[in-house]
Amino acid sequence: MSFGIYIAGFAILIGGLIYGAIIMHVAAHWIAVGAIVLLGIAVMKGVHSTRGKDLQK
């Protein structure tokens, strides 16, 4: 799976969670904190899942 597709899927997930939080009247600063944390997790998991194996010398 490519990194771009992985991040796009995670962005859709984050968007849905943000929408749900807005409907539940969660404070905007907590929504922003949650989105930033989820974006960081997405990048870490995406890099881990899509990187090639390191070559050992």
A tleap script that builds the chain and sets N, CA, C and O, in Angstrom:
source leaprc.protein.ff14SB
mol = sequence {
  NMET SER PHE GLY ILE TYR ILE ALA GLY PHE
  ALA ILE LEU ILE GLY GLY LEU ILE TYR GLY
  ALA ILE ILE MET HIE VAL ALA ALA HIE TRP
  ILE ALA VAL GLY ALA ILE VAL LEU LEU GLY
  ILE ALA VAL MET LYS GLY VAL HIE SER THR
  ARG GLY LYS ASP LEU GLN CLYS
}
set mol.1.N position { 0.854 -1.170 0.000 }
set mol.1.CA position { 0.000 0.000 0.000 }
set mol.1.C position { 0.897 1.229 0.000 }
set mol.1.O position { 1.916 1.254 0.690 }
set mol.2.N position { 0.527 2.251 -0.770 }
set mol.2.CA position { 1.358 3.445 -0.827 }
set mol.2.C position { 1.061 4.373 0.346 }
set mol.2.O position { -0.020 4.345 0.934 }
set mol.3.N position { 2.052 5.191 0.661 }
set mol.3.CA position { 1.942 6.113 1.783 }
set mol.3.C position { 0.818 7.118 1.559 }
set mol.3.O position { 0.092 7.454 2.495 }
set mol.4.N position { 0.667 7.599 0.334 }
set mol.4.CA position { -0.379 8.585 0.021 }
set mol.4.C position { -1.783 8.049 0.256 }
set mol.4.O position { -2.633 8.747 0.808 }
set mol.5.N position { -2.025 6.827 -0.157 }
set mol.5.CA position { -3.336 6.213 0.048 }
set mol.5.C position { -3.590 6.008 1.536 }
set mol.5.O position { -4.706 6.214 2.014 }
set mol.6.N position { -2.563 5.606 2.263 }
set mol.6.CA position { -2.689 5.391 3.699 }
set mol.6.C position { -3.064 6.696 4.400 }
set mol.6.O position { -3.978 6.719 5.223 }
set mol.7.N position { -2.366 7.774 4.078 }
set mol.7.CA position { -2.633 9.073 4.702 }
set mol.7.C position { -3.999 9.608 4.281 }
set mol.7.O position { -4.699 10.211 5.095 }
set mol.8.N position { -4.389 9.397 3.030 }
set mol.8.CA position { -5.708 9.849 2.573 }
set mol.8.C position { -6.821 9.141 3.358 }
set mol.8.O position { -7.796 9.777 3.760 }
set mol.9.N position { -6.683 7.858 3.573 }
set mol.9.CA position { -7.673 7.121 4.346 }
set mol.9.C position { -7.729 7.599 5.793 }
set mol.9.O position { -8.808 7.729 6.372 }
set mol.10.N position { -6.581 7.853 6.358 }
set mol.10.CA position { -6.548 8.332 7.735 }
set mol.10.C position { -7.125 9.740 7.825 }
set mol.10.O position { -7.755 10.086 8.825 }
set mol.11.N position { -6.915 10.569 6.777 }
set mol.11.CA position { -7.483 11.919 6.767 }
set mol.11.C position { -9.010 11.865 6.741 }
set mol.11.O position { -9.668 12.675 7.395 }
set mol.12.N position { -9.571 10.927 5.998 }
set mol.12.CA position { -11.025 10.749 5.974 }
set mol.12.C position { -11.522 10.337 7.359 }
set mol.12.O position { -12.545 10.834 7.831 }
set mol.13.N position { -10.796 9.430 8.004 }
set mol.13.CA position { -11.148 9.007 9.362 }
set mol.13.C position { -11.099 10.184 10.333 }
set mol.13.O position { -12.024 10.365 11.126 }
set mol.14.N position { -10.050 10.974 10.284 }
set mol.14.CA position { -9.919 12.131 11.168 }
set mol.14.C position { -11.039 13.130 10.898 }
set mol.14.O position { -11.606 13.697 11.832 }
set mol.15.N position { -11.359 13.346 9.625 }
set mol.15.CA position { -12.456 14.253 9.284 }
set mol.15.C position { -13.777 13.801 9.877 }
set mol.15.O position { -14.541 14.620 10.388 }
set mol.16.N position { -14.054 12.512 9.817 }
set mol.16.CA position { -15.287 11.987 10.399 }
set mol.16.C position { -15.324 12.142 11.908 }
set mol.16.O position { -16.364 12.470 12.480 }
set mol.17.N position { -14.185 11.906 12.552 }
set mol.17.CA position { -14.131 12.080 14.001 }
set mol.17.C position { -14.292 13.546 14.400 }
set mol.17.O position { -14.935 13.850 15.404 }
set mol.18.N position { -13.714 14.445 13.622 }
set mol.18.CA position { -13.877 15.883 13.889 }
set mol.18.C position { -15.341 16.273 13.746 }
set mol.18.O position { -15.878 17.002 14.579 }
set mol.19.N position { -15.987 15.787 12.689 }
set mol.19.CA position { -17.404 16.102 12.480 }
set mol.19.C position { -18.242 15.600 13.660 }
set mol.19.O position { -19.114 16.313 14.156 }
set mol.20.N position { -17.974 14.375 14.101 }
set mol.20.CA position { -18.700 13.825 15.244 }
set mol.20.C position { -18.472 14.631 16.509 }
set mol.20.O position { -19.400 14.839 17.291 }
set mol.21.N position { -17.237 15.087 16.716 }
set mol.21.CA position { -16.929 15.887 17.902 }
set mol.21.C position { -17.636 17.233 17.852 }
set mol.21.O position { -18.084 17.740 18.881 }
set mol.22.N position { -17.739 17.812 16.667 }
set mol.22.CA position { -18.454 19.092 16.515 }
set mol.22.C position { -19.931 18.905 16.834 }
set mol.22.O position { -20.535 19.741 17.507 }
set mol.23.N position { -20.513 17.811 16.352 }
set mol.23.CA position { -21.926 17.533 16.630 }
set mol.23.C position { -22.155 17.346 18.134 }
set mol.23.O position { -23.207 17.720 18.653 }
set mol.24.N position { -21.169 16.766 18.831 }
set mol.24.CA position { -21.294 16.546 20.271 }
set mol.24.C position { -20.918 17.787 21.084 }
set mol.24.O position { -20.912 17.743 22.314 }
set mol.25.N position { -20.608 18.882 20.408 }
set mol.25.CA position { -20.274 20.158 21.048 }
set mol.25.C position { -19.019 20.081 21.920 }
set mol.25.O position { -18.973 20.640 23.016 }
set mol.26.N position { -18.010 19.381 21.415 }
set mol.26.CA position { -16.718 19.327 22.089 }
set mol.26.C position { -16.004 20.655 21.818 }
set mol.26.O position { -16.132 21.222 20.733 }
set mol.27.N position { -15.259 21.145 22.803 }
set mol.27.CA position { -14.543 22.411 22.644 }
set mol.27.C position { -13.543 22.332 21.483 }
set mol.27.O position { -12.907 21.301 21.265 }
set mol.28.N position { -13.421 23.430 20.753 }
set mol.28.CA position { -12.597 23.465 19.541 }
set mol.28.C position { -11.135 23.144 19.833 }
set mol.28.O position { -10.480 22.481 19.028 }
set mol.29.N position { -10.618 23.598 20.953 }
set mol.29.CA position { -9.201 23.328 21.229 }
set mol.29.C position { -8.956 21.842 21.475 }
set mol.29.O position { -7.875 21.347 21.153 }
set mol.30.N position { -9.922 21.117 22.032 }
set mol.30.CA position { -9.758 19.671 22.210 }
set mol.30.C position { -9.864 18.932 20.886 }
set mol.30.O position { -9.199 17.917 20.675 }
set mol.31.N position { -10.701 19.444 20.001 }
set mol.31.CA position { -10.796 18.852 18.661 }
set mol.31.C position { -9.460 19.009 17.939 }
set mol.31.O position { -8.985 18.075 17.294 }
set mol.32.N position { -8.857 20.194 18.049 }
set mol.32.CA position { -7.565 20.435 17.405 }
set mol.32.C position { -6.479 19.536 17.992 }
set mol.32.O position { -5.670 18.980 17.249 }
set mol.33.N position { -6.454 19.389 19.304 }
set mol.33.CA position { -5.463 18.520 19.948 }
set mol.33.C position { -5.632 17.080 19.468 }
set mol.33.O position { -4.652 16.418 19.128 }
set mol.34.N position { -6.858 16.603 19.440 }
set mol.34.CA position { -7.112 15.241 18.978 }
set mol.34.C position { -6.717 15.036 17.527 }
set mol.34.O position { -6.161 13.995 17.177 }
set mol.35.N position { -6.997 16.018 16.678 }
set mol.35.CA position { -6.643 15.902 15.261 }
set mol.35.C position { -5.129 15.874 15.074 }
set mol.35.O position { -4.623 15.110 14.252 }
set mol.36.N position { -4.407 16.693 15.823 }
set mol.36.CA position { -2.943 16.719 15.707 }
set mol.36.C position { -2.344 15.393 16.182 }
set mol.36.O position { -1.433 14.860 15.548 }
set mol.37.N position { -2.846 14.873 17.275 }
set mol.37.CA position { -2.350 13.588 17.782 }
set mol.37.C position { -2.640 12.475 16.779 }
set mol.37.O position { -1.764 11.658 16.496 }
set mol.38.N position { -3.844 12.433 16.246 }
set mol.38.CA position { -4.186 11.398 15.263 }
set mol.38.C position { -3.365 11.534 13.990 }
set mol.38.O position { -2.991 10.527 13.389 }
set mol.39.N position { -3.079 12.760 13.569 }
set mol.39.CA position { -2.247 12.966 12.385 }
set mol.39.C position { -0.831 12.446 12.634 }
set mol.39.O position { -0.233 11.832 11.751 }
set mol.40.N position { -0.300 12.685 13.817 }
set mol.40.CA position { 1.020 12.159 14.157 }
set mol.40.C position { 1.051 10.645 14.161 }
set mol.40.O position { 1.996 10.033 13.666 }
set mol.41.N position { 0.013 10.042 14.723 }
set mol.41.CA position { -0.080 8.580 14.724 }
set mol.41.C position { -0.178 8.055 13.292 }
set mol.41.O position { 0.427 7.036 12.957 }
set mol.42.N position { -0.932 8.745 12.459 }
set mol.42.CA position { -1.088 8.316 11.062 }
set mol.42.C position { 0.246 8.335 10.327 }
set mol.42.O position { 0.553 7.408 9.578 }
set mol.43.N position { 1.035 9.376 10.534 }
set mol.43.CA position { 2.328 9.460 9.856 }
set mol.43.C position { 3.255 8.352 10.355 }
set mol.43.O position { 3.921 7.695 9.555 }
set mol.44.N position { 3.301 8.142 11.662 }
set mol.44.CA position { 4.170 7.095 12.200 }
set mol.44.C position { 3.765 5.712 11.685 }
set mol.44.O position { 4.621 4.931 11.269 }
set mol.45.N position { 2.469 5.407 11.711 }
set mol.45.CA position { 2.010 4.105 11.230 }
set mol.45.C position { 2.188 3.972 9.724 }
set mol.45.O position { 2.521 2.895 9.229 }
set mol.46.N position { 1.967 5.070 8.990 }
set mol.46.CA position { 2.126 5.024 7.547 }
set mol.46.C position { 3.555 4.777 7.135 }
set mol.46.O position { 3.810 3.988 6.225 }
set mol.47.N position { 4.488 5.433 7.784 }
set mol.47.CA position { 5.897 5.222 7.474 }
set mol.47.C position { 6.308 3.806 7.841 }
set mol.47.O position { 7.028 3.148 7.091 }
set mol.48.N position { 5.855 3.342 8.987 }
set mol.48.CA position { 6.207 1.990 9.423 }
set mol.48.C position { 5.633 0.931 8.477 }
set mol.48.O position { 6.291 -0.069 8.191 }
set mol.49.N position { 4.421 1.150 7.998 }
set mol.49.CA position { 3.755 0.153 7.150 }
set mol.49.C position { 4.270 0.149 5.716 }
set mol.49.O position { 4.269 -0.897 5.067 }
set mol.50.N position { 4.707 1.289 5.213 }
set mol.50.CA position { 5.020 1.386 3.791 }
set mol.50.C position { 6.512 1.464 3.473 }
set mol.50.O position { 6.888 1.400 2.302 }
set mol.51.N position { 7.360 1.598 4.471 }
set mol.51.CA position { 8.787 1.715 4.169 }
set mol.51.C position { 9.353 0.370 3.744 }
set mol.51.O position { 8.848 -0.686 4.125 }
set mol.52.N position { 10.407 0.431 2.950 }
set mol.52.CA position { 11.079 -0.794 2.541 }
set mol.52.C position { 11.964 -1.293 3.663 }
set mol.52.O position { 12.265 -0.560 4.605 }
set mol.53.N position { 12.369 -2.519 3.557 }
set mol.53.CA position { 13.253 -3.065 4.579 }
set mol.53.C position { 14.623 -2.419 4.440 }
set mol.53.O position { 15.119 -2.211 3.333 }
set mol.54.N position { 15.221 -2.107 5.573 }
set mol.54.CA position { 16.550 -1.522 5.577 }
set mol.54.C position { 17.584 -2.584 5.187 }
set mol.54.O position { 17.508 -3.736 5.614 }
set mol.55.N position { 18.532 -2.172 4.382 }
set mol.55.CA position { 19.592 -3.094 3.973 }
set mol.55.C position { 20.711 -3.053 5.006 }
set mol.55.O position { 21.141 -1.981 5.432 }
set mol.56.N position { 21.167 -4.212 5.394 }
set mol.56.CA position { 22.272 -4.274 6.341 }
set mol.56.C position { 23.547 -4.574 5.588 }
set mol.56.O position { 23.564 -5.379 4.656 }
set mol.57.N position { 24.609 -3.919 6.003 }
set mol.57.CA position { 25.901 -4.160 5.341 }
set mol.57.C position { 26.759 -5.075 6.171 }
set mol.57.O position { 27.882 -5.393 5.780 }
savepdb mol mol.pdb
quit
